[in-house]
Structure formats: structure tokens, C-alpha cells
Amino acid sequence: MTTDNLRIFLAGIIQGSLVEATVHGQDYRGRIKGLLAEHFPQADVYDPVADHGNSIEYDDATGREVFFRHNALCRDVDVLLAFAPEASMGTAVEMWEAYQHGAAVIAISPLKLNWAVKFLSHTIYADMDAFEAALESGEVERRIGEVLGKDA
């Protein structure tokens, strides 16, 4: 499968179920982007936190605009890669949009029984190590090709 011009949206937990105005650690994004650069060097990877690192401080109008724009972006990608170590409503909405519009949805999550993760993912990896091993073996690329209907 050619990965030229593959559009990947990096979804993942930001605030999750935290009640206070704080976010989960975002270190996973750097590791995932590094792995994607290694295995899909021609892909266009969009990381919403790269442009909106202080989104927790946005006023309602700005937050609403960014939320809906990111969800709309998920309708026009080839792959949505969702990092969900625990439930994340925003990630679930992004997964829904991508899935409904034909993208390959890959989850890195231990929540294999959670319906949003289970039914909106084409492939689920329990953790980062499993995802990395699947990248190394070519499994991720093959699965993307199957979902998108391209030769792997």
C-alpha cells in the first residue's frame, strides 16, 4: 500500500473525566508522532494539541469553534489514531466522525469492552508497546489498506 498523502488525525485523551481545569499528560503524542514519521514518512499527521496546547484556557466561543472544526476534520482523514487509556468523550466523538466517513480507526486502549472503542475501531492495541510491535510487523499498514480498500 502506498502511504503517500495519507492523512492521519491523532486523537487522544486531553481532559478526559477530570473535573478541574487541567489535562492529562500529553507525552504520548510525541512518541506516536515519532513512530508515524518512521513508518509512514510521507503521511500528513494532524495533532490538534500542536496548535491548541492551551485549549483548556479558551473561552466558550473559541472552544466551541475548535471542537467542531476538529470533529469536521475527522470526516476527511484516511486514518484516525485514538489514544484512550481511559474514557474520553472528545476522542469518542472524533472516532465516530472518522468511522462514519470511511476512515480506518485504530485505537490504542485497554478499553476493549467499551462500546465506543470496540465498535468504532477497526483495530485495537492494548498499549503503546503493542501498537509499536504492530507497526514494526507491518500489521498496521496492512489493516489500513484493508479498511481503505487498497492493496497492502
C-alpha positions as CSV (number, residue, x, y, z in Angstrom):
1,M,0.0,0.0,0.0
2,T,1.3,3.4,-0.7
3,T,1.2,5.8,2.2
4,D,1.9,8.9,0.1
5,N,-0.6,11.6,1.1
6,L,-2.1,9.5,3.9
7,R,-4.0,11.9,6.2
8,I,-3.8,10.8,9.9
9,F,-5.6,12.5,12.7
10,L,-4.0,12.0,16.1
11,A,-6.9,11.8,18.6
12,G,-6.4,11.1,22.2
13,I,-7.3,11.9,25.8
14,I,-6.8,15.5,26.8
15,Q,-9.1,16.4,29.7
16,G,-10.9,13.1,29.9
17,S,-13.0,12.8,33.1
18,L,-11.0,15.4,35.0
19,V,-13.3,17.8,36.8
20,E,-10.8,20.6,37.3
21,A,-9.4,22.7,34.5
22,T,-6.4,20.5,33.9
23,V,-5.3,18.0,31.3
24,H,-3.8,14.5,31.2
25,G,-0.1,14.2,30.3
26,Q,0.4,14.6,26.5
27,D,3.8,12.9,26.2
28,Y,2.2,10.1,24.3
29,R,1.7,12.4,21.3
30,G,5.5,12.8,20.8
31,R,6.0,9.1,20.9
32,I,3.2,8.4,18.4
33,K,4.3,11.1,16.0
34,G,7.8,9.7,16.1
35,L,6.6,6.2,15.3
36,L,4.3,7.5,12.5
37,A,7.2,9.5,11.0
38,E,9.3,6.4,11.0
39,H,6.7,4.1,9.5
40,F,4.6,6.5,7.4
41,P,7.2,9.2,6.4
42,Q,5.0,10.7,3.7
43,A,1.9,10.9,5.8
44,D,0.3,14.2,6.9
45,V,-0.2,13.8,10.6
46,Y,-2.5,16.4,12.3
47,D,-2.1,16.7,16.1
48,P,-4.7,19.0,17.5
49,V,-2.7,19.8,20.6
50,A,0.2,21.1,18.5
51,D,-2.0,24.1,17.6
52,H,-4.1,24.2,20.7
53,G,-1.9,23.3,23.6
54,N,-3.7,25.8,25.9
55,S,-7.2,24.9,24.8
56,I,-8.2,24.4,28.5
57,E,-8.0,28.2,28.8
58,Y,-10.1,29.0,25.8
59,D,-13.3,31.0,26.2
60,D,-16.6,29.2,25.2
61,A,-16.8,30.7,21.7
62,T,-13.2,29.7,20.8
63,G,-13.5,26.3,22.4
64,R,-16.7,25.6,20.6
65,E,-15.2,26.6,17.2
66,V,-12.1,24.4,17.8
67,F,-14.2,21.4,19.0
68,F,-16.5,21.5,15.9
69,R,-13.6,22.2,13.5
70,H,-11.6,19.2,14.8
71,N,-14.7,17.0,14.5
72,A,-15.2,18.1,10.9
73,L,-11.5,17.4,10.2
74,C,-12.1,13.8,11.3
75,R,-14.6,13.4,8.5
76,D,-11.9,14.0,5.9
77,V,-9.0,11.8,7.0
78,D,-7.8,8.4,6.0
79,V,-6.8,7.2,9.4
80,L,-7.8,8.3,12.9
81,L,-5.4,7.0,15.6
82,A,-7.0,7.2,19.0
83,F,-5.1,7.0,22.2
84,A,-7.6,6.3,25.0
85,P,-6.0,4.9,28.2
86,E,-9.4,5.7,29.8
87,A,-12.7,7.1,28.6
88,S,-12.6,10.3,26.6
89,M,-15.8,11.8,25.2
90,G,-14.0,14.1,22.8
91,T,-12.0,11.2,21.4
92,A,-15.2,9.1,21.1
93,V,-16.8,11.9,19.0
94,E,-13.7,12.1,16.8
95,M,-13.7,8.3,16.4
96,W,-17.4,8.4,15.4
97,E,-16.9,11.0,12.8
98,A,-13.9,9.2,11.2
99,Y,-15.6,5.8,11.3
100,Q,-18.9,7.2,9.8
101,H,-16.9,8.7,6.9
102,G,-14.8,5.7,5.9
103,A,-11.5,6.3,7.7
104,A,-9.5,3.5,9.3
105,V,-9.9,3.9,13.0
106,I,-7.1,2.5,15.2
107,A,-7.3,2.6,18.9
108,I,-4.6,2.3,21.5
109,S,-6.6,1.4,24.5
110,P,-7.1,-1.2,27.2
111,L,-10.8,-0.5,27.0
112,K,-11.6,-3.3,24.5
113,L,-15.0,-3.8,26.0
114,N,-16.1,-0.1,26.0
115,W,-18.6,0.1,23.2
116,A,-17.2,3.3,21.7
117,V,-13.8,1.8,21.5
118,K,-15.0,-1.7,20.5
119,F,-17.5,-0.8,17.8
120,L,-15.8,2.3,16.3
121,S,-12.3,0.8,15.9
122,H,-11.1,-1.4,13.1
123,T,-8.2,-2.5,15.3
124,I,-7.4,-2.1,19.0
125,Y,-4.0,-2.3,20.6
126,A,-3.9,-2.6,24.4
127,D,-1.0,-0.2,24.8
128,M,1.8,1.7,23.1
129,D,4.1,-1.4,23.1
130,A,1.5,-3.5,21.3
131,F,1.0,-0.7,18.8
132,E,4.7,-0.3,18.2
133,A,5.1,-4.0,17.6
134,A,2.2,-3.9,15.1
135,L,3.9,-1.1,13.2
136,E,7.1,-3.0,13.1
137,S,5.5,-6.1,11.8
138,G,3.6,-4.2,9.1
139,E,0.2,-5.2,10.6
140,V,-0.9,-1.5,11.0
141,E,-0.2,-0.7,7.4
142,R,-1.9,-3.9,6.2
143,R,-5.0,-3.1,8.3
144,I,-5.2,0.4,7.0
145,G,-5.0,-0.9,3.4
146,E,-7.8,-3.4,4.1
147,V,-10.1,-0.8,5.6
148,L,-9.4,1.7,2.9
149,G,-9.7,-0.9,0.2
150,K,-6.2,-0.5,-1.1
151,D,-3.7,-3.3,-1.8
152,A,-1.4,-3.8,1.2
